[in-house]
Amino acid sequence: MWSYFFGGYGGGSHDGTSSSVPEMDASSGILAIAVVLAALALVWEVKRRRRARS
């Protein structure tokens, strides 16, 4: 199991065939960062409102 996480970065897989990892372009990276920031902002706002009520 651990070889799946730590051993497969060189392009090989368990059965000896090569595996490829899809590349991430800049627009996908920016979109992913925007999603994470939006989630953090939502959590921050919910916590802020809960503190204001109590």
ABEGO torsion letter per residue (X at the ends): XAAAAAAAAAGBBAAGBBBBBBBBBAAAAAAAAAAAAAAAAAAAAAAAAAAAAX
